[in-house]
Amino acid sequence: MRKIFTILFCGIIFTNIGHCTEYNPFTGYNQNQVAFNLGQGIDCGFILPPPFRLVPFYLLHLQYSQPTTFFSLPARQSINIGQTIGFGSKYGWRWDKYTIPMIFLSGDVILANYRDLYFAGGAGVGLQAQQNERLGAKLLFQFKLTAGYRVNDSWGVEIFMHHFSNANTAPENYSYAFYGAGVTYSF
């Protein structure tokens, strides 16, 4: 399975290296983008959680994206690999029990942009390696808000809010929520 994933991933990258003729606020004129994000966990079940109740729960997130459109709006489609890392207890939860890898597919759409600044919303679906009493299913749904700035043709920075839940497909659905920042590299 790992070999198949590696072959497909390399095939996608090498067939799309180069520049595109249309500008996309995420990637500029490039066809590929990688991003590395770090997130701080929030103990909140809302889809738009307020940035209060910080918990010892973190997100490491690697994303590979390609530019696309969504109903004529600039967008990107992504393959995501994430790792949640928890430590200790807070607000009645044992956060160390939620150190779980996840993989998901997502799409982000530009909602507003001005020059090199942009604001986007996104959604995704994927799996976490194990279910638990906080998120009672392996199935994950993701909602994301992002604000970004393209520093130059290749590099950019983003701040984000991620919300993961099982969309009430299981009785337990306390969700995971993160605020964070990341760096993008387009090529």
C-alpha positions as CSV (number, residue, x, y, z in Angstrom):
1,M,0.0,0.0,0.0
2,R,2.8,2.4,0.9
3,K,4.5,1.7,-2.5
4,I,1.3,2.4,-4.4
5,F,0.8,5.7,-2.5
6,T,4.4,6.7,-3.2
7,I,4.2,5.9,-6.9
8,L,0.9,7.8,-7.3
9,F,2.2,10.8,-5.3
10,C,5.4,11.0,-7.3
11,G,3.5,10.6,-10.6
12,I,1.2,13.5,-9.7
13,I,4.1,15.8,-8.8
14,F,6.3,15.0,-11.8
15,T,3.5,15.2,-14.4
16,N,2.6,18.7,-13.1
17,I,6.0,20.4,-12.5
18,G,6.1,23.6,-14.4
19,H,4.1,26.8,-14.6
20,C,0.5,27.4,-15.4
21,T,-0.8,30.3,-17.4
22,E,-3.5,31.3,-15.0
23,Y,-2.8,33.0,-11.7
24,N,-4.1,31.4,-8.5
25,P,-3.8,33.3,-5.2
26,F,-2.7,30.1,-3.4
27,T,0.1,29.1,-5.8
28,G,0.7,32.1,-8.2
29,Y,1.6,30.7,-11.6
30,N,2.9,27.4,-10.1
31,Q,1.3,24.0,-10.4
32,N,2.3,22.4,-7.1
33,Q,2.5,23.5,-3.5
34,V,3.6,22.0,-0.2
35,A,2.7,23.4,3.2
36,F,3.8,22.7,6.7
37,N,1.5,23.8,9.5
38,L,1.6,23.8,13.3
39,G,-1.6,24.1,15.3
40,Q,-2.6,24.8,18.9
41,G,-5.6,22.8,20.3
42,I,-8.7,24.4,21.6
43,D,-11.3,22.7,23.8
44,C,-14.5,23.7,22.0
45,G,-17.2,21.8,20.1
46,F,-18.3,24.7,17.9
47,I,-17.6,24.7,14.2
48,L,-16.1,28.2,14.6
49,P,-14.4,27.8,18.0
50,P,-13.4,31.0,19.9
51,P,-9.6,30.9,20.6
52,F,-10.1,30.3,24.3
53,R,-9.5,27.3,26.5
54,L,-6.1,26.4,25.1
55,V,-5.2,22.7,25.8
56,P,-2.0,20.7,25.6
57,F,-3.0,19.3,22.2
58,Y,-1.2,20.1,19.0
59,L,-1.4,19.5,15.2
60,L,1.5,18.8,12.9
61,H,0.2,19.0,9.3
62,L,1.8,18.4,5.9
63,Q,-0.2,19.3,2.8
64,Y,0.4,18.8,-0.9
65,S,-1.8,20.9,-3.2
66,Q,-2.5,21.7,-6.8
67,P,-4.4,24.8,-8.1
68,T,-7.9,24.3,-9.5
69,T,-11.2,26.2,-9.7
70,F,-14.5,25.8,-7.9
71,F,-17.4,27.3,-9.8
72,S,-15.0,29.7,-11.4
73,L,-13.4,30.7,-8.1
74,P,-9.7,30.1,-7.6
75,A,-9.1,27.0,-5.4
76,R,-6.7,24.3,-4.5
77,Q,-7.2,20.5,-4.0
78,S,-5.0,18.8,-1.4
79,I,-3.7,15.6,0.1
80,N,-3.1,16.0,3.8
81,I,-1.2,14.0,6.4
82,G,-1.7,15.1,10.0
83,Q,-0.5,14.1,13.4
84,T,-2.2,15.2,16.6
85,I,-0.1,15.2,19.7
86,G,-1.5,15.5,23.2
87,F,0.0,15.8,26.7
88,G,-1.5,15.5,30.2
89,S,-5.0,16.4,31.3
90,K,-7.0,19.6,31.2
91,Y,-10.8,20.4,31.3
92,G,-11.6,16.8,32.1
93,W,-9.9,15.3,29.1
94,R,-6.7,13.1,28.9
95,W,-5.1,14.8,25.9
96,D,-2.3,12.2,25.7
97,K,-4.9,9.6,24.6
98,Y,-5.5,11.6,21.4
99,T,-2.1,11.3,19.8
100,I,-3.4,9.9,16.5
101,P,-2.3,10.2,12.9
102,M,-4.8,11.2,10.2
103,I,-5.0,11.4,6.4
104,F,-7.6,13.4,4.4
105,L,-8.4,15.0,1.1
106,S,-9.5,18.6,1.1
107,G,-10.4,21.6,-1.1
108,D,-10.0,25.3,-0.3
109,V,-11.7,28.1,-2.2
110,I,-10.6,31.8,-2.3
111,L,-13.4,33.9,-0.7
112,A,-11.6,37.2,-1.0
113,N,-8.2,38.4,-2.2
114,Y,-6.3,41.6,-2.7
115,R,-2.9,41.4,-4.4
116,D,-0.9,38.9,-2.4
117,L,-3.3,38.6,0.5
118,Y,-6.2,36.1,0.5
119,F,-8.9,34.6,2.7
120,A,-10.2,31.1,2.0
121,G,-12.6,28.5,3.3
122,G,-12.3,24.8,2.9
123,A,-13.7,21.4,3.6
124,G,-12.3,17.9,3.6
125,V,-12.9,14.2,4.5
126,G,-10.6,11.6,5.7
127,L,-9.7,9.0,8.4
128,Q,-7.9,9.0,11.7
129,A,-6.0,5.8,12.7
130,Q,-8.2,5.0,15.7
131,Q,-11.5,6.2,17.1
132,N,-11.7,7.4,20.7
133,E,-14.3,8.7,23.2
134,R,-13.7,12.3,22.1
135,L,-14.3,11.6,18.4
136,G,-16.2,8.3,18.3
137,A,-15.4,7.4,14.7
138,K,-12.4,6.9,12.4
139,L,-14.2,9.0,9.7
140,L,-13.3,12.7,9.8
141,F,-14.8,15.8,8.3
142,Q,-12.8,19.0,8.2
143,F,-13.8,22.6,8.1
144,K,-11.1,25.2,7.6
145,L,-10.7,29.0,7.4
146,T,-7.4,30.4,6.2
147,A,-5.8,33.8,5.7
148,G,-2.6,33.9,3.7
149,Y,0.1,36.1,2.2
150,R,2.3,35.3,-0.8
151,V,5.8,36.6,0.1
152,N,7.1,36.0,-3.4
153,D,6.6,33.6,-6.3
154,S,7.5,30.5,-4.3
155,W,7.0,31.3,-0.6
156,G,3.9,32.2,1.5
157,V,2.6,32.2,5.0
158,E,-0.8,31.3,6.3
159,I,-2.8,31.4,9.6
160,F,-5.7,29.0,10.0
161,M,-8.5,27.6,12.0
162,H,-9.2,23.8,11.6
163,H,-12.2,22.0,12.9
164,F,-12.4,18.2,12.7
165,S,-15.5,16.2,13.7
166,N,-17.3,13.0,12.6
167,A,-20.4,15.1,11.5
168,N,-22.6,13.2,14.0
169,T,-22.0,9.8,12.4
170,A,-21.2,8.4,15.9
171,P,-22.7,9.2,19.4
172,E,-19.5,10.9,20.5
173,N,-18.6,14.0,18.6
174,Y,-16.7,16.5,20.8
175,S,-14.5,17.4,17.8
176,Y,-10.9,18.6,17.5
177,A,-10.2,22.3,16.9
178,F,-6.9,24.1,16.2
179,Y,-5.6,27.6,15.5
180,G,-2.2,27.8,13.9
181,A,0.2,29.0,11.3
182,G,2.2,27.6,8.5
183,V,4.5,28.1,5.6
184,T,3.8,27.2,1.9
185,Y,6.2,26.6,-0.9
186,S,4.9,26.6,-4.5
187,F,6.9,25.2,-7.4
